[in-house]
Amino acid sequence: MNRAQGEERMQRIRIGLTGLAFVFLLVLLGTAISRSTEDPSQPSPSQNQLANEESPSEPLAEIGAAPGMKQGNETASAEPAKEK
């Protein structure tokens, strides 16, 4: 490899690293701007109370997706099987 090829290779590496640094800074700047616009204010106590009232205590049971415990399952789950 002669000197000209070595210099060309180093120039390409510098250009590539400069491009990566530019993209990194651009993404960092975009993230900082987007986070500054998402700065939520503190919710008022009435909003907290409204949110607590709307949340169901048993959401799976309300839609019928939660498995119900049968009489036979209570004793089986209460007494784990003994291994020999």
Backbone atoms as SQL, in Angstrom:
CREATE TABLE atoms (id INTEGER PRIMARY KEY, chain TEXT, resi INTEGER, resn TEXT, atom TEXT, x REAL, y REAL, z REAL);
INSERT INTO atoms VALUES
  (1, 'A', 1, 'MET', 'N', 0.856, -1.165, 0.000),
  (2, 'A', 1, 'MET', 'CA', 0.000, 0.000, 0.000),
  (3, 'A', 1, 'MET', 'C', 0.912, 1.240, 0.000),
  (4, 'A', 2, 'ASN', 'N', 0.643, 2.114, -0.921),
  (5, 'A', 2, 'ASN', 'CA', 1.482, 3.305, -0.973),
  (6, 'A', 2, 'ASN', 'C', 0.899, 4.421, -0.115),
  (7, 'A', 3, 'ARG', 'N', 1.615, 5.505, -0.043),
  (8, 'A', 3, 'ARG', 'CA', 1.253, 6.624, 0.837),
  (9, 'A', 3, 'ARG', 'C', -0.075, 7.267, 0.434),
  (10, 'A', 4, 'ALA', 'N', -0.361, 7.396, -0.840),
  (11, 'A', 4, 'ALA', 'CA', -1.591, 8.038, -1.307),
  (12, 'A', 4, 'ALA', 'C', -2.812, 7.230, -0.896),
  (13, 'A', 5, 'GLN', 'N', -2.716, 5.912, -0.997),
  (14, 'A', 5, 'GLN', 'CA', -3.853, 5.067, -0.594),
  (15, 'A', 5, 'GLN', 'C', -4.081, 5.154, 0.917),
  (16, 'A', 6, 'GLY', 'N', -3.030, 5.214, 1.691),
  (17, 'A', 6, 'GLY', 'CA', -3.149, 5.336, 3.141),
  (18, 'A', 6, 'GLY', 'C', -3.799, 6.641, 3.550),
  (19, 'A', 7, 'GLU', 'N', -3.402, 7.732, 2.884),
  (20, 'A', 7, 'GLU', 'CA', -4.000, 9.032, 3.189),
  (21, 'A', 7, 'GLU', 'C', -5.472, 9.069, 2.786),
  (22, 'A', 8, 'GLU', 'N', -5.784, 8.451, 1.655),
  (23, 'A', 8, 'GLU', 'CA', -7.185, 8.415, 1.202),
  (24, 'A', 8, 'GLU', 'C', -8.039, 7.613, 2.183),
  (25, 'A', 9, 'ARG', 'N', -7.509, 6.514, 2.673),
  (26, 'A', 9, 'ARG', 'CA', -8.228, 5.691, 3.639),
  (27, 'A', 9, 'ARG', 'C', -8.485, 6.465, 4.930),
  (28, 'A', 10, 'MET', 'N', -7.465, 7.181, 5.419),
  (29, 'A', 10, 'MET', 'CA', -7.627, 7.968, 6.644),
  (30, 'A', 10, 'MET', 'C', -8.642, 9.092, 6.445),
  (31, 'A', 11, 'GLN', 'N', -8.645, 9.709, 5.255),
  (32, 'A', 11, 'GLN', 'CA', -9.614, 10.768, 4.977),
  (33, 'A', 11, 'GLN', 'C', -11.034, 10.210, 4.984),
  (34, 'A', 12, 'ARG', 'N', -11.225, 9.025, 4.422),
  (35, 'A', 12, 'ARG', 'CA', -12.552, 8.402, 4.422),
  (36, 'A', 12, 'ARG', 'C', -13.001, 8.063, 5.833),
  (37, 'A', 13, 'ILE', 'N', -12.075, 7.604, 6.641),
  (38, 'A', 13, 'ILE', 'CA', -12.411, 7.283, 8.033),
  (39, 'A', 13, 'ILE', 'C', -12.824, 8.544, 8.783),
  (40, 'A', 14, 'ARG', 'N', -12.075, 9.638, 8.591),
  (41, 'A', 14, 'ARG', 'CA', -12.420, 10.907, 9.243),
  (42, 'A', 14, 'ARG', 'C', -13.793, 11.398, 8.801),
  (43, 'A', 15, 'ILE', 'N', -14.080, 11.309, 7.516),
  (44, 'A', 15, 'ILE', 'CA', -15.377, 11.751, 7.006),
  (45, 'A', 15, 'ILE', 'C', -16.495, 10.897, 7.597),
  (46, 'A', 16, 'GLY', 'N', -16.271, 9.595, 7.665),
  (47, 'A', 16, 'GLY', 'CA', -17.279, 8.706, 8.240),
  (48, 'A', 16, 'GLY', 'C', -17.541, 8.988, 9.704),
  (49, 'A', 17, 'LEU', 'N', -16.478, 9.183, 10.468),
  (50, 'A', 17, 'LEU', 'CA', -16.644, 9.478, 11.894),
  (51, 'A', 17, 'LEU', 'C', -17.287, 10.845, 12.116),
  (52, 'A', 18, 'THR', 'N', -16.947, 11.801, 11.265),
  (53, 'A', 18, 'THR', 'CA', -17.578, 13.117, 11.364),
  (54, 'A', 18, 'THR', 'C', -19.079, 13.007, 11.080),
  (55, 'A', 19, 'GLY', 'N', -19.439, 12.218, 10.100),
  (56, 'A', 19, 'GLY', 'CA', -20.850, 12.009, 9.782),
  (57, 'A', 19, 'GLY', 'C', -21.590, 11.349, 10.925),
  (58, 'A', 20, 'LEU', 'N', -20.970, 10.330, 11.523),
  (59, 'A', 20, 'LEU', 'CA', -21.601, 9.670, 12.675),
  (60, 'A', 20, 'LEU', 'C', -21.780, 10.630, 13.843),
  (61, 'A', 21, 'ALA', 'N', -20.786, 11.467, 14.103),
  (62, 'A', 21, 'ALA', 'CA', -20.891, 12.440, 15.191),
  (63, 'A', 21, 'ALA', 'C', -22.006, 13.440, 14.905),
  (64, 'A', 22, 'PHE', 'N', -22.131, 13.865, 13.649),
  (65, 'A', 22, 'PHE', 'CA', -23.182, 14.810, 13.275),
  (66, 'A', 22, 'PHE', 'C', -24.559, 14.188, 13.487),
  (67, 'A', 23, 'VAL', 'N', -24.737, 12.949, 13.063),
  (68, 'A', 23, 'VAL', 'CA', -26.029, 12.273, 13.239),
  (69, 'A', 23, 'VAL', 'C', -26.340, 12.102, 14.726),
  (70, 'A', 24, 'PHE', 'N', -25.328, 11.743, 15.514),
  (71, 'A', 24, 'PHE', 'CA', -25.524, 11.584, 16.956),
  (72, 'A', 24, 'PHE', 'C', -25.987, 12.893, 17.584),
  (73, 'A', 25, 'LEU', 'N', -25.326, 13.986, 17.242),
  (74, 'A', 25, 'LEU', 'CA', -25.711, 15.285, 17.800),
  (75, 'A', 25, 'LEU', 'C', -27.096, 15.709, 17.332),
  (76, 'A', 26, 'LEU', 'N', -27.428, 15.397, 16.105),
  (77, 'A', 26, 'LEU', 'CA', -28.747, 15.734, 15.575),
  (78, 'A', 26, 'LEU', 'C', -29.844, 14.980, 16.329),
  (79, 'A', 27, 'VAL', 'N', -29.633, 13.683, 16.580),
  (80, 'A', 27, 'VAL', 'CA', -30.609, 12.884, 17.335),
  (81, 'A', 27, 'VAL', 'C', -30.691, 13.379, 18.778),
  (82, 'A', 28, 'LEU', 'N', -29.561, 13.712, 19.365),
  (83, 'A', 28, 'LEU', 'CA', -29.545, 14.236, 20.732),
  (84, 'A', 28, 'LEU', 'C', -30.323, 15.542, 20.824),
  (85, 'A', 29, 'LEU', 'N', -30.144, 16.419, 19.863),
  (86, 'A', 29, 'LEU', 'CA', -30.869, 17.682, 19.842),
  (87, 'A', 29, 'LEU', 'C', -32.372, 17.453, 19.662),
  (88, 'A', 30, 'GLY', 'N', -32.738, 16.549, 18.764),
  (89, 'A', 30, 'GLY', 'CA', -34.149, 16.245, 18.548),
  (90, 'A', 30, 'GLY', 'C', -34.804, 15.668, 19.779),
  (91, 'A', 31, 'THR', 'N', -34.087, 14.817, 20.498),
  (92, 'A', 31, 'THR', 'CA', -34.623, 14.238, 21.730),
  (93, 'A', 31, 'THR', 'C', -34.821, 15.309, 22.795),
  (94, 'A', 32, 'ALA', 'N', -33.865, 16.210, 22.912),
  (95, 'A', 32, 'ALA', 'CA', -33.976, 17.278, 23.906),
  (96, 'A', 32, 'ALA', 'C', -35.163, 18.181, 23.594),
  (97, 'A', 33, 'ILE', 'N', -35.379, 18.472, 22.331),
  (98, 'A', 33, 'ILE', 'CA', -36.500, 19.335, 21.952),
  (99, 'A', 33, 'ILE', 'C', -37.823, 18.623, 22.190),
  (100, 'A', 34, 'SER', 'N', -37.905, 17.343, 21.829),
  (101, 'A', 34, 'SER', 'CA', -39.178, 16.635, 22.002),
  (102, 'A', 34, 'SER', 'C', -39.511, 16.429, 23.471),
  (103, 'A', 35, 'ARG', 'N', -38.519, 16.221, 24.304),
  (104, 'A', 35, 'ARG', 'CA', -38.785, 16.049, 25.738),
  (105, 'A', 35, 'ARG', 'C', -39.187, 17.356, 26.395),
  (106, 'A', 36, 'SER', 'N', -38.674, 18.456, 25.905),
  (107, 'A', 36, 'SER', 'CA', -39.034, 19.735, 26.520),
  (108, 'A', 36, 'SER', 'C', -40.480, 20.100, 26.200),
  (109, 'A', 37, 'THR', 'N', -41.014, 19.640, 25.083),
  (110, 'A', 37, 'THR', 'CA', -42.409, 19.928, 24.757),
  (111, 'A', 37, 'THR', 'C', -43.364, 18.990, 25.469),
  (112, 'A', 38, 'GLU', 'N', -42.884, 17.869, 25.977),
  (113, 'A', 38, 'GLU', 'CA', -43.725, 16.895, 26.678),
  (114, 'A', 38, 'GLU', 'C', -43.741, 17.116, 28.179),
  (115, 'A', 39, 'ASP', 'N', -43.255, 18.229, 28.668),
  (116, 'A', 39, 'ASP', 'CA', -43.174, 18.488, 30.096),
  (117, 'A', 39, 'ASP', 'C', -44.588, 18.626, 30.667),
  (118, 'A', 40, 'PRO', 'N', -45.111, 17.546, 31.249),
  (119, 'A', 40, 'PRO', 'CA', -46.489, 17.609, 31.755),
  (120, 'A', 40, 'PRO', 'C', -46.545, 18.378, 33.070),
  (121, 'A', 41, 'SER', 'N', -47.605, 19.108, 33.246),
  (122, 'A', 41, 'SER', 'CA', -47.806, 19.784, 34.519),
  (123, 'A', 41, 'SER', 'C', -48.354, 18.775, 35.524),
  (124, 'A', 42, 'GLN', 'N', -48.267, 19.102, 36.772),
  (125, 'A', 42, 'GLN', 'CA', -48.754, 18.206, 37.806),
  (126, 'A', 42, 'GLN', 'C', -50.274, 18.098, 37.708),
  (127, 'A', 43, 'PRO', 'N', -50.827, 16.891, 37.743),
  (128, 'A', 43, 'PRO', 'CA', -52.283, 16.752, 37.673),
  (129, 'A', 43, 'PRO', 'C', -52.931, 17.305, 38.944),
  (130, 'A', 44, 'SER', 'N', -54.082, 17.869, 38.763),
  (131, 'A', 44, 'SER', 'CA', -54.795, 18.431, 39.906),
  (132, 'A', 44, 'SER', 'C', -55.394, 17.296, 40.737),
  (133, 'A', 45, 'PRO', 'N', -55.713, 17.553, 41.998),
  (134, 'A', 45, 'PRO', 'CA', -56.311, 16.506, 42.838),
  (135, 'A', 45, 'PRO', 'C', -57.623, 15.971, 42.276),
  (136, 'A', 46, 'SER', 'N', -58.384, 16.825, 41.595),
  (137, 'A', 46, 'SER', 'CA', -59.648, 16.344, 41.030),
  (138, 'A', 46, 'SER', 'C', -59.393, 15.367, 39.880),
  (139, 'A', 47, 'GLN', 'N', -58.299, 15.575, 39.123),
  (140, 'A', 47, 'GLN', 'CA', -57.961, 14.646, 38.055),
  (141, 'A', 47, 'GLN', 'C', -57.523, 13.302, 38.643),
  (142, 'A', 48, 'ASN', 'N', -56.785, 13.330, 39.736),
  (143, 'A', 48, 'ASN', 'CA', -56.377, 12.084, 40.389),
  (144, 'A', 48, 'ASN', 'C', -57.581, 11.320, 40.909),
  (145, 'A', 49, 'GLN', 'N', -58.528, 12.012, 41.493),
  (146, 'A', 49, 'GLN', 'CA', -59.722, 11.363, 42.035),
  (147, 'A', 49, 'GLN', 'C', -60.541, 10.762, 40.908),
  (148, 'A', 50, 'LEU', 'N', -60.676, 11.474, 39.801),
  (149, 'A', 50, 'LEU', 'CA', -61.420, 10.978, 38.656),
  (150, 'A', 50, 'LEU', 'C', -60.759, 9.723, 38.085),
  (151, 'A', 51, 'ALA', 'N', -59.444, 9.711, 38.024),
  (152, 'A', 51, 'ALA', 'CA', -58.735, 8.543, 37.503),
  (153, 'A', 51, 'ALA', 'C', -58.916, 7.340, 38.421),
  (154, 'A', 52, 'ASN', 'N', -58.917, 7.568, 39.733),
  (155, 'A', 52, 'ASN', 'CA', -59.097, 6.470, 40.675),
  (156, 'A', 52, 'ASN', 'C', -60.504, 5.900, 40.609),
  (157, 'A', 53, 'GLU', 'N', -61.495, 6.743, 40.359),
  (158, 'A', 53, 'GLU', 'CA', -62.876, 6.266, 40.299),
  (159, 'A', 53, 'GLU', 'C', -63.119, 5.445, 39.035),
  (160, 'A', 54, 'GLU', 'N', -62.448, 5.770, 37.949),
  (161, 'A', 54, 'GLU', 'CA', -62.682, 5.088, 36.691),
  (162, 'A', 54, 'GLU', 'C', -61.974, 3.742, 36.600),
  (163, 'A', 55, 'SER', 'N', -60.908, 3.541, 37.351),
  (164, 'A', 55, 'SER', 'CA', -60.177, 2.291, 37.242),
  (165, 'A', 55, 'SER', 'C', -60.925, 1.178, 37.973),
  (166, 'A', 56, 'PRO', 'N', -61.207, 0.077, 37.283),
  (167, 'A', 56, 'PRO', 'CA', -61.927, -1.028, 37.928),
  (168, 'A', 56, 'PRO', 'C', -61.009, -1.788, 38.877),
  (169, 'A', 57, 'SER', 'N', -61.615, -2.394, 39.888),
  (170, 'A', 57, 'SER', 'CA', -60.811, -3.129, 40.845),
  (171, 'A', 57, 'SER', 'C', -60.420, -4.503, 40.299),
  (172, 'A', 58, 'GLU', 'N', -61.265, -5.129, 39.522),
  (173, 'A', 58, 'GLU', 'CA', -60.999, -6.435, 38.934),
  (174, 'A', 58, 'GLU', 'C', -61.315, -6.380, 37.442),
  (175, 'A', 59, 'PRO', 'N', -60.419, -5.820, 36.619),
  (176, 'A', 59, 'PRO', 'CA', -60.744, -5.645, 35.205),
  (177, 'A', 59, 'PRO', 'C', -60.928, -6.964, 34.459),
  (178, 'A', 60, 'LEU', 'N', -60.156, -7.982, 34.784),
  (179, 'A', 60, 'LEU', 'CA', -60.304, -9.275, 34.100),
  (180, 'A', 60, 'LEU', 'C', -61.604, -9.958, 34.501),
  (181, 'A', 61, 'ALA', 'N', -61.980, -9.831, 35.757),
  (182, 'A', 61, 'ALA', 'CA', -63.228, -10.447, 36.202),
  (183, 'A', 61, 'ALA', 'C', -64.440, -9.744, 35.599),
  (184, 'A', 62, 'GLU', 'N', -64.325, -8.449, 35.365),
  (185, 'A', 62, 'GLU', 'CA', -65.441, -7.712, 34.781),
  (186, 'A', 62, 'GLU', 'C', -65.734, -8.143, 33.354),
  (187, 'A', 63, 'ILE', 'N', -64.700, -8.505, 32.617),
  (188, 'A', 63, 'ILE', 'CA', -64.935, -8.946, 31.233),
  (189, 'A', 63, 'ILE', 'C', -65.080, -10.456, 31.136),
  (190, 'A', 64, 'GLY', 'N', -64.934, -11.151, 32.253),
  (191, 'A', 64, 'GLY', 'CA', -65.119, -12.593, 32.270),
  (192, 'A', 64, 'GLY', 'C', -63.897, -13.369, 31.818),
  (193, 'A', 65, 'ALA', 'N', -62.737, -12.733, 31.812),
  (194, 'A', 65, 'ALA', 'CA', -61.533, -13.412, 31.355),
  (195, 'A', 65, 'ALA', 'C', -60.755, -14.058, 32.494),
  (196, 'A', 66, 'ALA', 'N', -61.039, -13.693, 33.720),
  (197, 'A', 66, 'ALA', 'CA', -60.316, -14.250, 34.853),
  (198, 'A', 66, 'ALA', 'C', -60.882, -15.625, 35.176),
  (199, 'A', 67, 'PRO', 'N', -60.024, -16.598, 35.370),
  (200, 'A', 67, 'PRO', 'CA', -60.524, -17.923, 35.712),
  (201, 'A', 67, 'PRO', 'C', -61.080, -17.927, 37.131),
  (202, 'A', 68, 'GLY', 'N', -62.242, -18.515, 37.277),
  (203, 'A', 68, 'GLY', 'CA', -62.869, -18.603, 38.590),
  (204, 'A', 68, 'GLY', 'C', -62.342, -19.813, 39.336),
  (205, 'A', 69, 'MET', 'N', -62.329, -19.716, 40.649),
  (206, 'A', 69, 'MET', 'CA', -61.865, -20.847, 41.442),
  (207, 'A', 69, 'MET', 'C', -63.044, -21.778, 41.692),
  (208, 'A', 70, 'LYS', 'N', -62.847, -23.035, 41.417),
  (209, 'A', 70, 'LYS', 'CA', -63.879, -24.038, 41.675),
  (210, 'A', 70, 'LYS', 'C', -63.632, -24.660, 43.039),
  (211, 'A', 71, 'GLN', 'N', -64.628, -25.347, 43.568),
  (212, 'A', 71, 'GLN', 'CA', -64.500, -25.943, 44.892),
  (213, 'A', 71, 'GLN', 'C', -63.371, -26.974, 44.923),
  (214, 'A', 72, 'GLY', 'N', -63.211, -27.745, 43.861),
  (215, 'A', 72, 'GLY', 'CA', -62.165, -28.768, 43.827),
  (216, 'A', 72, 'GLY', 'C', -60.774, -28.173, 43.735),
  (217, 'A', 73, 'ASN', 'N', -60.647, -27.003, 43.146),
  (218, 'A', 73, 'ASN', 'CA', -59.337, -26.381, 42.984),
  (219, 'A', 73, 'ASN', 'C', -58.825, -25.752, 44.266),
  (220, 'A', 74, 'GLU', 'N', -59.701, -25.388, 45.176),
  (221, 'A', 74, 'GLU', 'CA', -59.261, -24.740, 46.403),
  (222, 'A', 74, 'GLU', 'C', -58.402, -25.678, 47.238),
  (223, 'A', 75, 'THR', 'N', -58.832, -26.930, 47.378),
  (224, 'A', 75, 'THR', 'CA', -58.063, -27.857, 48.190),
  (225, 'A', 75, 'THR', 'C', -56.794, -28.282, 47.475),
  (226, 'A', 76, 'ALA', 'N', -56.850, -28.381, 46.163),
  (227, 'A', 76, 'ALA', 'CA', -55.659, -28.790, 45.420),
  (228, 'A', 76, 'ALA', 'C', -54.587, -27.713, 45.471),
  (229, 'A', 77, 'SER', 'N', -54.988, -26.441, 45.404),
  (230, 'A', 77, 'SER', 'CA', -54.005, -25.366, 45.435),
  (231, 'A', 77, 'SER', 'C', -53.515, -25.103, 46.858),
  (232, 'A', 78, 'ALA', 'N', -54.336, -25.409, 47.851),
  (233, 'A', 78, 'ALA', 'CA', -53.950, -25.180, 49.230),
  (234, 'A', 78, 'ALA', 'C', -52.955, -26.234, 49.703),
  (235, 'A', 79, 'GLU', 'N', -53.061, -27.455, 49.171),
  (236, 'A', 79, 'GLU', 'CA', -52.163, -28.526, 49.569),
  (237, 'A', 79, 'GLU', 'C', -51.312, -28.937, 48.376),
  (238, 'A', 80, 'PRO', 'N', -50.080, -28.463, 48.285),
  (239, 'A', 80, 'PRO', 'CA', -49.242, -28.840, 47.154),
  (240, 'A', 80, 'PRO', 'C', -48.898, -30.324, 47.199),
  (241, 'A', 81, 'ALA', 'N', -48.677, -30.897, 46.054),
  (242, 'A', 81, 'ALA', 'CA', -48.363, -32.322, 45.965),
  (243, 'A', 81, 'ALA', 'C', -47.006, -32.579, 46.597),
  (244, 'A', 82, 'LYS', 'N', -46.950, -33.677, 47.373),
  (245, 'A', 82, 'LYS', 'CA', -45.697, -34.042, 48.035),
  (246, 'A', 82, 'LYS', 'C', -44.894, -34.919, 47.123),
  (247, 'A', 83, 'GLU', 'N', -43.599, -34.619, 47.034),
  (248, 'A', 83, 'GLU', 'CA', -42.713, -35.428, 46.196),
  (249, 'A', 83, 'GLU', 'C', -42.034, -36.476, 47.071),
  (250, 'A', 84, 'LYS', 'N', -41.814, -37.634, 46.483),
  (251, 'A', 84, 'LYS', 'CA', -41.178, -38.729, 47.222),
  (252, 'A', 84, 'LYS', 'C', -39.698, -38.717, 47.021);
